Amino acid sequence: MIVVLMGVSGSGKSTIGKILAEQLEWTFVEADDYHPPANVEKMRRGQPLTDEDRRPWLRELRDRIDAACARGENVVLACSALKHAYQDYLERNEPECVQYVYLHGSEELIRQRLAARKGHFMNPTLLHSQFEALEPPADAIRVDIAPAPEVIAAEVKKKLGL
């Protein structure tokens, strides 16, 4: 199974993903690590990525998902996957293997979290554009991000039946 924790920057994808992967003894994959340097620099400058910018990143992620499914590897993937087109692309080859979990919260809560975050390349000025682009999958498991990370991870496990 590939559990894709999706949502806007600052929704806790990486934090929850690491907790969840450790508890389940699954592999944790950080989608941000797959961005080409040009994308990272663009986001650092506060410029939103285009679909063209995202294409090589999504291709790498889909290859990683396909390989994990072929091996029977269980993975927690922290990935924004904001648009339906990206979600469909990521699961195109292995739809039965991928489960989306939408980490949702208010823009104000996430803005506060981004303001407190240190050492991440994502420019907080891009948050509103991410909310505008956000298209959660209809069949995604929805989890509120207001509680503590351990509580959120427990809720994800419960909703996944793990």
PyMOL commands that place a pseudoatom at each C-alpha (Angstrom):
pseudoatom trace, name=CA, resn=MET, resi=1, chain=A, elem=C, hetatm=0, pos=[0.000, 0.000, 0.000]
pseudoatom trace, name=CA, resn=ILE, resi=2, chain=A, elem=C, hetatm=0, pos=[1.121, 3.518, -0.773]
pseudoatom trace, name=CA, resn=VAL, resi=3, chain=A, elem=C, hetatm=0, pos=[-0.417, 6.078, 1.586]
pseudoatom trace, name=CA, resn=VAL, resi=4, chain=A, elem=C, hetatm=0, pos=[-0.104, 9.537, 0.069]
pseudoatom trace, name=CA, resn=LEU, resi=5, chain=A, elem=C, hetatm=0, pos=[-0.416, 12.232, 2.721]
pseudoatom trace, name=CA, resn=MET, resi=6, chain=A, elem=C, hetatm=0, pos=[-1.497, 15.210, 0.636]
pseudoatom trace, name=CA, resn=GLY, resi=7, chain=A, elem=C, hetatm=0, pos=[-2.336, 18.839, 1.256]
pseudoatom trace, name=CA, resn=VAL, resi=8, chain=A, elem=C, hetatm=0, pos=[-0.854, 22.297, 1.119]
pseudoatom trace, name=CA, resn=SER, resi=9, chain=A, elem=C, hetatm=0, pos=[2.580, 23.204, 2.428]
pseudoatom trace, name=CA, resn=GLY, resi=10, chain=A, elem=C, hetatm=0, pos=[2.563, 23.370, 6.212]
pseudoatom trace, name=CA, resn=SER, resi=11, chain=A, elem=C, hetatm=0, pos=[-0.280, 20.874, 6.668]
pseudoatom trace, name=CA, resn=GLY, resi=12, chain=A, elem=C, hetatm=0, pos=[2.042, 18.421, 8.420]
pseudoatom trace, name=CA, resn=LYS, resi=13, chain=A, elem=C, hetatm=0, pos=[2.644, 15.906, 5.643]
pseudoatom trace, name=CA, resn=SER, resi=14, chain=A, elem=C, hetatm=0, pos=[6.288, 15.265, 6.542]
pseudoatom trace, name=CA, resn=THR, resi=15, chain=A, elem=C, hetatm=0, pos=[5.828, 15.302, 10.308]
pseudoatom trace, name=CA, resn=ILE, resi=16, chain=A, elem=C, hetatm=0, pos=[2.804, 12.990, 10.236]
pseudoatom trace, name=CA, resn=GLY, resi=17, chain=A, elem=C, hetatm=0, pos=[4.373, 10.860, 7.525]
pseudoatom trace, name=CA, resn=LYS, resi=18, chain=A, elem=C, hetatm=0, pos=[7.525, 10.188, 9.538]
pseudoatom trace, name=CA, resn=ILE, resi=19, chain=A, elem=C, hetatm=0, pos=[5.518, 9.285, 12.640]
pseudoatom trace, name=CA, resn=LEU, resi=20, chain=A, elem=C, hetatm=0, pos=[3.188, 7.029, 10.670]
pseudoatom trace, name=CA, resn=ALA, resi=21, chain=A, elem=C, hetatm=0, pos=[5.993, 5.283, 8.766]
pseudoatom trace, name=CA, resn=GLU, resi=22, chain=A, elem=C, hetatm=0, pos=[7.929, 4.667, 11.967]
pseudoatom trace, name=CA, resn=GLN, resi=23, chain=A, elem=C, hetatm=0, pos=[4.899, 3.281, 13.802]
pseudoatom trace, name=CA, resn=LEU, resi=24, chain=A, elem=C, hetatm=0, pos=[3.935, 1.015, 10.891]
pseudoatom trace, name=CA, resn=GLU, resi=25, chain=A, elem=C, hetatm=0, pos=[7.568, 0.127, 10.057]
pseudoatom trace, name=CA, resn=TRP, resi=26, chain=A, elem=C, hetatm=0, pos=[6.975, 1.296, 6.479]
pseudoatom trace, name=CA, resn=THR, resi=27, chain=A, elem=C, hetatm=0, pos=[9.233, 3.313, 4.187]
pseudoatom trace, name=CA, resn=PHE, resi=28, chain=A, elem=C, hetatm=0, pos=[8.864, 7.089, 4.381]
pseudoatom trace, name=CA, resn=VAL, resi=29, chain=A, elem=C, hetatm=0, pos=[9.299, 9.024, 1.126]
pseudoatom trace, name=CA, resn=GLU, resi=30, chain=A, elem=C, hetatm=0, pos=[9.513, 12.828, 1.068]
pseudoatom trace, name=CA, resn=ALA, resi=31, chain=A, elem=C, hetatm=0, pos=[8.280, 14.127, -2.295]
pseudoatom trace, name=CA, resn=ASP, resi=32, chain=A, elem=C, hetatm=0, pos=[10.173, 17.404, -1.810]
pseudoatom trace, name=CA, resn=ASP, resi=33, chain=A, elem=C, hetatm=0, pos=[13.417, 15.413, -2.166]
pseudoatom trace, name=CA, resn=TYR, resi=34, chain=A, elem=C, hetatm=0, pos=[12.446, 14.643, -5.779]
pseudoatom trace, name=CA, resn=HIS, resi=35, chain=A, elem=C, hetatm=0, pos=[12.154, 18.277, -6.917]
pseudoatom trace, name=CA, resn=PRO, resi=36, chain=A, elem=C, hetatm=0, pos=[14.832, 19.368, -9.376]
pseudoatom trace, name=CA, resn=PRO, resi=37, chain=A, elem=C, hetatm=0, pos=[17.045, 22.215, -8.081]
pseudoatom trace, name=CA, resn=ALA, resi=38, chain=A, elem=C, hetatm=0, pos=[15.354, 24.714, -10.415]
pseudoatom trace, name=CA, resn=ASN, resi=39, chain=A, elem=C, hetatm=0, pos=[11.983, 24.028, -8.772]
pseudoatom trace, name=CA, resn=VAL, resi=40, chain=A, elem=C, hetatm=0, pos=[13.414, 24.450, -5.288]
pseudoatom trace, name=CA, resn=GLU, resi=41, chain=A, elem=C, hetatm=0, pos=[14.991, 27.758, -6.248]
pseudoatom trace, name=CA, resn=LYS, resi=42, chain=A, elem=C, hetatm=0, pos=[11.779, 28.980, -7.856]
pseudoatom trace, name=CA, resn=MET, resi=43, chain=A, elem=C, hetatm=0, pos=[9.754, 28.180, -4.699]
pseudoatom trace, name=CA, resn=ARG, resi=44, chain=A, elem=C, hetatm=0, pos=[12.432, 29.766, -2.497]
pseudoatom trace, name=CA, resn=ARG, resi=45, chain=A, elem=C, hetatm=0, pos=[11.971, 32.991, -4.504]
pseudoatom trace, name=CA, resn=GLY, resi=46, chain=A, elem=C, hetatm=0, pos=[8.192, 32.813, -3.961]
pseudoatom trace, name=CA, resn=GLN, resi=47, chain=A, elem=C, hetatm=0, pos=[7.307, 31.855, -7.538]
pseudoatom trace, name=CA, resn=PRO, resi=48, chain=A, elem=C, hetatm=0, pos=[4.569, 29.229, -7.925]
pseudoatom trace, name=CA, resn=LEU, resi=49, chain=A, elem=C, hetatm=0, pos=[5.498, 26.160, -9.941]
pseudoatom trace, name=CA, resn=THR, resi=50, chain=A, elem=C, hetatm=0, pos=[3.764, 25.569, -13.238]
pseudoatom trace, name=CA, resn=ASP, resi=51, chain=A, elem=C, hetatm=0, pos=[2.448, 22.229, -14.446]
pseudoatom trace, name=CA, resn=GLU, resi=52, chain=A, elem=C, hetatm=0, pos=[5.479, 22.099, -16.741]
pseudoatom trace, name=CA, resn=ASP, resi=53, chain=A, elem=C, hetatm=0, pos=[7.791, 22.595, -13.725]
pseudoatom trace, name=CA, resn=ARG, resi=54, chain=A, elem=C, hetatm=0, pos=[6.072, 19.762, -11.908]
pseudoatom trace, name=CA, resn=ARG, resi=55, chain=A, elem=C, hetatm=0, pos=[6.183, 17.266, -14.787]
pseudoatom trace, name=CA, resn=PRO, resi=56, chain=A, elem=C, hetatm=0, pos=[9.668, 15.749, -14.085]
pseudoatom trace, name=CA, resn=TRP, resi=57, chain=A, elem=C, hetatm=0, pos=[8.946, 15.731, -10.346]
pseudoatom trace, name=CA, resn=LEU, resi=58, chain=A, elem=C, hetatm=0, pos=[5.674, 13.869, -10.828]
pseudoatom trace, name=CA, resn=ARG, resi=59, chain=A, elem=C, hetatm=0, pos=[7.349, 11.411, -13.217]
pseudoatom trace, name=CA, resn=GLU, resi=60, chain=A, elem=C, hetatm=0, pos=[9.979, 10.578, -10.585]
pseudoatom trace, name=CA, resn=LEU, resi=61, chain=A, elem=C, hetatm=0, pos=[7.315, 10.125, -7.926]
pseudoatom trace, name=CA, resn=ARG, resi=62, chain=A, elem=C, hetatm=0, pos=[5.177, 7.900, -10.132]
pseudoatom trace, name=CA, resn=ASP, resi=63, chain=A, elem=C, hetatm=0, pos=[8.222, 5.760, -10.917]
pseudoatom trace, name=CA, resn=ARG, resi=64, chain=A, elem=C, hetatm=0, pos=[8.857, 5.441, -7.163]
pseudoatom trace, name=CA, resn=ILE, resi=65, chain=A, elem=C, hetatm=0, pos=[5.208, 4.477, -6.530]
pseudoatom trace, name=CA, resn=ASP, resi=66, chain=A, elem=C, hetatm=0, pos=[5.211, 1.948, -9.384]
pseudoatom trace, name=CA, resn=ALA, resi=67, chain=A, elem=C, hetatm=0, pos=[8.423, 0.344, -8.126]
pseudoatom trace, name=CA, resn=ALA, resi=68, chain=A, elem=C, hetatm=0, pos=[7.108, 0.103, -4.556]
pseudoatom trace, name=CA, resn=CYS, resi=69, chain=A, elem=C, hetatm=0, pos=[3.839, -1.469, -5.707]
pseudoatom trace, name=CA, resn=ALA, resi=70, chain=A, elem=C, hetatm=0, pos=[5.687, -3.970, -7.897]
pseudoatom trace, name=CA, resn=ARG, resi=71, chain=A, elem=C, hetatm=0, pos=[7.870, -4.986, -4.909]
pseudoatom trace, name=CA, resn=GLY, resi=72, chain=A, elem=C, hetatm=0, pos=[5.015, -5.081, -2.409]
pseudoatom trace, name=CA, resn=GLU, resi=73, chain=A, elem=C, hetatm=0, pos=[6.719, -2.311, -0.432]
pseudoatom trace, name=CA, resn=ASN, resi=74, chain=A, elem=C, hetatm=0, pos=[4.511, -0.313, 1.941]
pseudoatom trace, name=CA, resn=VAL, resi=75, chain=A, elem=C, hetatm=0, pos=[5.229, 3.412, 1.699]
pseudoatom trace, name=CA, resn=VAL, resi=76, chain=A, elem=C, hetatm=0, pos=[4.061, 6.620, 3.340]
pseudoatom trace, name=CA, resn=LEU, resi=77, chain=A, elem=C, hetatm=0, pos=[4.556, 9.383, 0.760]
pseudoatom trace, name=CA, resn=ALA, resi=78, chain=A, elem=C, hetatm=0, pos=[4.408, 13.023, 1.853]
pseudoatom trace, name=CA, resn=CYS, resi=79, chain=A, elem=C, hetatm=0, pos=[3.332, 14.830, -1.309]
pseudoatom trace, name=CA, resn=SER, resi=80, chain=A, elem=C, hetatm=0, pos=[1.244, 17.942, -1.918]
pseudoatom trace, name=CA, resn=ALA, resi=81, chain=A, elem=C, hetatm=0, pos=[-0.562, 16.333, -4.919]
pseudoatom trace, name=CA, resn=LEU, resi=82, chain=A, elem=C, hetatm=0, pos=[-2.742, 19.445, -5.067]
pseudoatom trace, name=CA, resn=LYS, resi=83, chain=A, elem=C, hetatm=0, pos=[-4.633, 18.872, -8.308]
pseudoatom trace, name=CA, resn=HIS, resi=84, chain=A, elem=C, hetatm=0, pos=[-6.752, 15.988, -9.569]
pseudoatom trace, name=CA, resn=ALA, resi=85, chain=A, elem=C, hetatm=0, pos=[-4.502, 15.762, -12.628]
pseudoatom trace, name=CA, resn=TYR, resi=86, chain=A, elem=C, hetatm=0, pos=[-1.455, 15.167, -10.383]
pseudoatom trace, name=CA, resn=GLN, resi=87, chain=A, elem=C, hetatm=0, pos=[-3.309, 12.634, -8.246]
pseudoatom trace, name=CA, resn=ASP, resi=88, chain=A, elem=C, hetatm=0, pos=[-4.534, 10.749, -11.312]
pseudoatom trace, name=CA, resn=TYR, resi=89, chain=A, elem=C, hetatm=0, pos=[-1.047, 10.793, -12.810]
pseudoatom trace, name=CA, resn=LEU, resi=90, chain=A, elem=C, hetatm=0, pos=[0.589, 9.434, -9.651]
pseudoatom trace, name=CA, resn=GLU, resi=91, chain=A, elem=C, hetatm=0, pos=[-1.793, 6.506, -9.340]
pseudoatom trace, name=CA, resn=ARG, resi=92, chain=A, elem=C, hetatm=0, pos=[-2.400, 5.865, -13.053]
pseudoatom trace, name=CA, resn=ASN, resi=93, chain=A, elem=C, hetatm=0, pos=[-0.421, 2.615, -13.202]
pseudoatom trace, name=CA, resn=GLU, resi=94, chain=A, elem=C, hetatm=0, pos=[-1.311, 1.309, -9.732]
pseudoatom trace, name=CA, resn=PRO, resi=95, chain=A, elem=C, hetatm=0, pos=[-4.682, 2.756, -8.599]
pseudoatom trace, name=CA, resn=GLU, resi=96, chain=A, elem=C, hetatm=0, pos=[-5.491, -0.168, -6.304]
pseudoatom trace, name=CA, resn=CYS, resi=97, chain=A, elem=C, hetatm=0, pos=[-2.187, 0.361, -4.482]
pseudoatom trace, name=CA, resn=VAL, resi=98, chain=A, elem=C, hetatm=0, pos=[-2.562, 4.089, -3.692]
pseudoatom trace, name=CA, resn=GLN, resi=99, chain=A, elem=C, hetatm=0, pos=[-4.679, 5.633, -0.926]
pseudoatom trace, name=CA, resn=TYR, resi=100, chain=A, elem=C, hetatm=0, pos=[-4.854, 9.408, -0.489]
pseudoatom trace, name=CA, resn=VAL, resi=101, chain=A, elem=C, hetatm=0, pos=[-5.130, 10.979, 2.950]
pseudoatom trace, name=CA, resn=TYR, resi=102, chain=A, elem=C, hetatm=0, pos=[-6.007, 14.672, 2.803]
pseudoatom trace, name=CA, resn=LEU, resi=103, chain=A, elem=C, hetatm=0, pos=[-4.551, 16.615, 5.728]
pseudoatom trace, name=CA, resn=HIS, resi=104, chain=A, elem=C, hetatm=0, pos=[-6.831, 19.624, 5.930]
pseudoatom trace, name=CA, resn=GLY, resi=105, chain=A, elem=C, hetatm=0, pos=[-6.917, 22.742, 8.048]
pseudoatom trace, name=CA, resn=SER, resi=106, chain=A, elem=C, hetatm=0, pos=[-7.683, 26.425, 7.811]
pseudoatom trace, name=CA, resn=GLU, resi=107, chain=A, elem=C, hetatm=0, pos=[-5.440, 28.759, 5.869]
pseudoatom trace, name=CA, resn=GLU, resi=108, chain=A, elem=C, hetatm=0, pos=[-4.905, 30.812, 9.027]
pseudoatom trace, name=CA, resn=LEU, resi=109, chain=A, elem=C, hetatm=0, pos=[-3.720, 27.795, 11.085]
pseudoatom trace, name=CA, resn=ILE, resi=110, chain=A, elem=C, hetatm=0, pos=[-1.344, 26.719, 8.333]
pseudoatom trace, name=CA, resn=ARG, resi=111, chain=A, elem=C, hetatm=0, pos=[-0.052, 30.273, 7.863]
pseudoatom trace, name=CA, resn=GLN, resi=112, chain=A, elem=C, hetatm=0, pos=[0.833, 30.334, 11.581]
pseudoatom trace, name=CA, resn=ARG, resi=113, chain=A, elem=C, hetatm=0, pos=[2.666, 27.029, 11.266]
pseudoatom trace, name=CA, resn=LEU, resi=114, chain=A, elem=C, hetatm=0, pos=[4.597, 28.213, 8.228]
pseudoatom trace, name=CA, resn=ALA, resi=115, chain=A, elem=C, hetatm=0, pos=[5.635, 31.370, 10.081]
pseudoatom trace, name=CA, resn=ALA, resi=116, chain=A, elem=C, hetatm=0, pos=[7.121, 29.208, 12.843]
pseudoatom trace, name=CA, resn=ARG, resi=117, chain=A, elem=C, hetatm=0, pos=[8.856, 26.776, 10.484]
pseudoatom trace, name=CA, resn=LYS, resi=118, chain=A, elem=C, hetatm=0, pos=[12.597, 27.143, 9.969]
pseudoatom trace, name=CA, resn=GLY, resi=119, chain=A, elem=C, hetatm=0, pos=[14.895, 25.812, 7.273]
pseudoatom trace, name=CA, resn=HIS, resi=120, chain=A, elem=C, hetatm=0, pos=[12.365, 24.892, 4.581]
pseudoatom trace, name=CA, resn=PHE, resi=121, chain=A, elem=C, hetatm=0, pos=[12.658, 26.181, 1.018]
pseudoatom trace, name=CA, resn=MET, resi=122, chain=A, elem=C, hetatm=0, pos=[8.916, 26.748, 0.567]
pseudoatom trace, name=CA, resn=ASN, resi=123, chain=A, elem=C, hetatm=0, pos=[8.199, 30.478, 0.658]
pseudoatom trace, name=CA, resn=PRO, resi=124, chain=A, elem=C, hetatm=0, pos=[5.133, 31.126, 2.881]
pseudoatom trace, name=CA, resn=THR, resi=125, chain=A, elem=C, hetatm=0, pos=[3.852, 33.697, 0.380]
pseudoatom trace, name=CA, resn=LEU, resi=126, chain=A, elem=C, hetatm=0, pos=[2.875, 30.753, -1.856]
pseudoatom trace, name=CA, resn=LEU, resi=127, chain=A, elem=C, hetatm=0, pos=[0.343, 29.376, 0.633]
pseudoatom trace, name=CA, resn=HIS, resi=128, chain=A, elem=C, hetatm=0, pos=[-2.687, 31.170, -0.776]
pseudoatom trace, name=CA, resn=SER, resi=129, chain=A, elem=C, hetatm=0, pos=[-1.901, 30.006, -4.315]
pseudoatom trace, name=CA, resn=GLN, resi=130, chain=A, elem=C, hetatm=0, pos=[-1.728, 26.438, -3.002]
pseudoatom trace, name=CA, resn=PHE, resi=131, chain=A, elem=C, hetatm=0, pos=[-5.181, 26.761, -1.437]
pseudoatom trace, name=CA, resn=GLU, resi=132, chain=A, elem=C, hetatm=0, pos=[-6.483, 28.123, -4.737]
pseudoatom trace, name=CA, resn=ALA, resi=133, chain=A, elem=C, hetatm=0, pos=[-5.047, 25.123, -6.623]
pseudoatom trace, name=CA, resn=LEU, resi=134, chain=A, elem=C, hetatm=0, pos=[-6.140, 22.525, -4.047]
pseudoatom trace, name=CA, resn=GLU, resi=135, chain=A, elem=C, hetatm=0, pos=[-8.464, 19.809, -5.378]
pseudoatom trace, name=CA, resn=PRO, resi=136, chain=A, elem=C, hetatm=0, pos=[-8.754, 17.064, -2.749]
pseudoatom trace, name=CA, resn=PRO, resi=137, chain=A, elem=C, hetatm=0, pos=[-9.693, 13.666, -4.191]
pseudoatom trace, name=CA, resn=ALA, resi=138, chain=A, elem=C, hetatm=0, pos=[-13.332, 12.745, -3.590]
pseudoatom trace, name=CA, resn=ASP, resi=139, chain=A, elem=C, hetatm=0, pos=[-12.302, 9.351, -2.212]
pseudoatom trace, name=CA, resn=ALA, resi=140, chain=A, elem=C, hetatm=0, pos=[-9.509, 10.654, 0.036]
pseudoatom trace, name=CA, resn=ILE, resi=141, chain=A, elem=C, hetatm=0, pos=[-9.576, 10.006, 3.747]
pseudoatom trace, name=CA, resn=ARG, resi=142, chain=A, elem=C, hetatm=0, pos=[-9.928, 13.435, 5.386]
pseudoatom trace, name=CA, resn=VAL, resi=143, chain=A, elem=C, hetatm=0, pos=[-8.065, 14.185, 8.603]
pseudoatom trace, name=CA, resn=ASP, resi=144, chain=A, elem=C, hetatm=0, pos=[-8.110, 17.479, 10.504]
pseudoatom trace, name=CA, resn=ILE, resi=145, chain=A, elem=C, hetatm=0, pos=[-4.641, 18.860, 11.292]
pseudoatom trace, name=CA, resn=ALA, resi=146, chain=A, elem=C, hetatm=0, pos=[-5.559, 20.880, 14.400]
pseudoatom trace, name=CA, resn=PRO, resi=147, chain=A, elem=C, hetatm=0, pos=[-4.613, 18.156, 16.953]
pseudoatom trace, name=CA, resn=ALA, resi=148, chain=A, elem=C, hetatm=0, pos=[-1.075, 17.135, 17.933]
pseudoatom trace, name=CA, resn=PRO, resi=149, chain=A, elem=C, hetatm=0, pos=[0.881, 15.127, 15.333]
pseudoatom trace, name=CA, resn=GLU, resi=150, chain=A, elem=C, hetatm=0, pos=[0.657, 11.866, 17.329]
pseudoatom trace, name=CA, resn=VAL, resi=151, chain=A, elem=C, hetatm=0, pos=[-3.138, 12.237, 17.504]
pseudoatom trace, name=CA, resn=ILE, resi=152, chain=A, elem=C, hetatm=0, pos=[-3.315, 12.899, 13.757]
pseudoatom trace, name=CA, resn=ALA, resi=153, chain=A, elem=C, hetatm=0, pos=[-1.153, 9.827, 13.012]
pseudoatom trace, name=CA, resn=ALA, resi=154, chain=A, elem=C, hetatm=0, pos=[-3.428, 7.688, 15.213]
pseudoatom trace, name=CA, resn=GLU, resi=155, chain=A, elem=C, hetatm=0, pos=[-6.479, 9.019, 13.365]
pseudoatom trace, name=CA, resn=VAL, resi=156, chain=A, elem=C, hetatm=0, pos=[-4.904, 8.215, 9.993]
pseudoatom trace, name=CA, resn=LYS, resi=157, chain=A, elem=C, hetatm=0, pos=[-4.120, 4.659, 11.119]
pseudoatom trace, name=CA, resn=LYS, resi=158, chain=A, elem=C, hetatm=0, pos=[-7.655, 4.219, 12.448]
pseudoatom trace, name=CA, resn=LYS, resi=159, chain=A, elem=C, hetatm=0, pos=[-9.263, 5.491, 9.220]
pseudoatom trace, name=CA, resn=LEU, resi=160, chain=A, elem=C, hetatm=0, pos=[-6.986, 3.256, 7.144]
pseudoatom trace, name=CA, resn=GLY, resi=161, chain=A, elem=C, hetatm=0, pos=[-7.834, 0.269, 9.333]
pseudoatom trace, name=CA, resn=LEU, resi=162, chain=A, elem=C, hetatm=0, pos=[-4.180, -0.304, 10.280]
for i in range(1, 162): cmd.bond("trace and resi %d" % i, "trace and resi %d" % (i + 1))
show_as sticks, trace
zoom trace
